[in-house]
Amino acid sequence: MKKFLVALFCAALMGASAFAMTKEEEDAAWKKEPACGRVIKIGYNGGLCLGTFGIAQLKGFYEAEGLKTEVVRMSGGSSGQIDAIGTGKVDVTGDHIATMLVPAVNGVRVKFTTGIHSGCKSLYVPADSPIKTTADLVGKYVAIPDGIGGSDQNISMRFFNHDKIDPRQIKWKVAEAGIAVMAMKKGEVQAALLGDQFAKKFLDSGELRILRSLTFDEDFKQEACCIHAVNLDFYNENPVTVKKLTRAHEAASAWMMEHPEEAVNTLQANKWAAGDPKLVLEIFKTYNFGIDDKATEATLRSTIDDYKSFGMIDAKKDTEELIRKVWDPVVKND
């Protein structure tokens, strides 16, 4: 018993990913954790992007791990979600890396444990626009629906940065997605960062075209867009529970990849994915819910380096130290 406790203590010091348990050891350790037997709050803001949380709940993947979970509807946008996970109002949530990475680096109490999926947002211009490359947007307006410092601006800045364009040379205008489309038609803005699901009807109708994309461009389509996040105190106090939560999430992701039609139908039946079922299914199939930890870690590393290059993260901070601070792909299969 003493040997086991010493090993468990060492695991806590090294992080969950450094220590593998047998099933018997895992069960014994889990029973001693504060979260064992209590209801775990899963923060979910609805929508297709984070649908794995709903599927894990509805299809019994959390239950299969012995977990008692409750899906809590999030409110207040990204800031409300970050506050909820950072302060422990919810135990687990997910969102864009572009939304959560900077707060995590700057001290919000959260740890990332797995990627959720690739793709989902692109930079759009009117189909008849003279804008052909991101360089043509220098000195022009780009609409960002979720505001200054939000995921839309952060994603857009990475597009420009990858194309060797200083994002400070772009003019930014906050505009809700529908208004952004109208503003592009009127020439009030020249481009807009939009969710692919929202923009698809305009793409299909020939009104918009994609200039740059997380979903389709070679330098971004292998990256994780959204990420699974756990409150840091919960992570420190409940390493086995965190492993179980992450394992259930990944099992749900694998099921969704194998059963896309049923996944979409299930989410829509529970009002967790809105829109025309055919369109939603088409968008669903552009996401890779099976994105692995290697790709997710590479995304975090690339994003940190990009953010350092244009001042969103202190350039003096070591990228590998920041990775260790925010990321632990916990051991899921011993």
GIRALIN-V182507 format. One record per run of one state. SS is the DSSP state (h for helix, s for strand, l for the rest). FROM is the first residue (numbers start at 0). TO is the last residue. If there is no record, write none. Layout:
SS & FROM & TO
SS & FROM & TO
//
This chain:
l & 0 & 0
h & 1 & 13
l & 14 & 14
h & 15 & 17
l & 18 & 21
h & 22 & 29
l & 30 & 37
s & 38 & 43
l & 44 & 49
h & 50 & 57
l & 58 & 59
h & 60 & 63
l & 64 & 66
s & 67 & 72
l & 73 & 75
h & 76 & 85
l & 86 & 90
s & 91 & 95
h & 96 & 104
l & 105 & 108
s & 109 & 116
l & 117 & 119
s & 120 & 125
l & 126 & 132
h & 133 & 136
l & 137 & 139
s & 140 & 143
l & 144 & 149
h & 150 & 161
l & 162 & 165
h & 166 & 168
l & 169 & 169
s & 170 & 172
l & 173 & 175
h & 176 & 185
l & 186 & 189
s & 190 & 194
h & 195 & 203
l & 204 & 206
s & 207 & 212
l & 213 & 224
s & 225 & 230
h & 231 & 236
l & 237 & 237
h & 238 & 257
l & 258 & 258
h & 259 & 268
l & 269 & 275
h & 276 & 283
l & 284 & 291
h & 292 & 308
l & 309 & 317
h & 318 & 325
s & 326 & 326
l & 327 & 333
//
